[in-house]
Amino acid sequence: MADGGFRFALDEGEAAKLLSRSKKRLRELVEAGRLDGETYHPPRDGEPDVPVIVLPAGMTRAALKARLDGKEDRDD
């Protein structure tokens, strides 16, 4: 939750498919501050932590891909 509202998060595998980027590239974008990456800690003991990509509040998955595609066209 952020600012009193829910934000969507995608695990790295799902985000890689949706955003048409490798997991390595997603991590690079997180390090560069262009994506918000977090770690989901499952509530049950023994379950592994899951790296996720968190969508900006109010943004759809399609809008994030379009925004990222546009920025990468200009930046790379």
C-alpha positions in Angstrom: 0.0 0.0 0.0 1.2 3.5 -0.7 -0.4 6.8 0.3 -3.5 5.0 1.6 -4.1 3.1 -1.6 -3.0 -0.2 -3.1 -0.4 -0.5 -5.8 0.0 -3.4 -8.2 3.2 -5.5 -8.1 4.4 -8.1 -10.6 7.0 -10.7 -9.8 10.1 -10.4 -11.9 9.1 -13.3 -14.3 5.7 -11.8 -15.0 7.1 -8.3 -15.3 9.8 -9.5 -17.8 7.1 -11.0 -20.0 4.7 -8.1 -19.8 7.4 -5.4 -20.3 9.3 -7.4 -22.9 12.6 -7.1 -21.0 14.9 -9.6 -19.4 15.1 -9.9 -15.6 18.6 -8.6 -15.8 17.4 -5.5 -17.7 14.6 -5.0 -15.1 17.1 -5.0 -12.3 19.2 -2.4 -14.2 16.1 -0.2 -14.5 15.4 -0.5 -10.8 19.0 0.4 -10.0 18.8 3.4 -12.3 15.6 4.5 -10.5 13.4 4.1 -13.6 11.3 1.2 -12.0 10.3 0.6 -8.4 11.6 -2.7 -7.3 10.8 -4.2 -3.9 10.9 -7.6 -2.2 7.7 -9.3 -1.2 8.1 -11.3 2.1 5.5 -14.1 2.1 3.7 -14.4 5.4 4.4 -18.1 5.8 7.7 -19.3 7.3 9.9 -21.1 4.8 8.6 -19.4 1.7 11.3 -17.6 -0.3 11.2 -13.8 -0.7 10.0 -12.7 -4.1 11.5 -9.7 -6.0 8.7 -7.6 -7.5 8.3 -4.6 -9.8 5.8 -2.2 -8.2 3.7 -0.1 -10.6 3.3 3.6 -9.9 0.0 4.4 -8.1 -2.9 4.6 -10.6 -0.8 3.3 -13.5 -1.9 0.2 -15.5 0.5 -2.4 -16.7 0.0 -1.3 -20.3 0.7 2.3 -19.5 3.9 1.4 -17.7 5.1 -0.6 -20.7 4.2 2.3 -23.0 6.0 4.7 -20.8 9.0 2.5 -20.4 9.2 1.8 -24.2 9.1 5.5 -24.9 11.9 6.3 -22.4 14.1 3.5 -23.6 13.7 4.7 -27.2 15.1 8.0 -26.2 17.7 6.8 -23.6 19.3 3.8 -25.2 
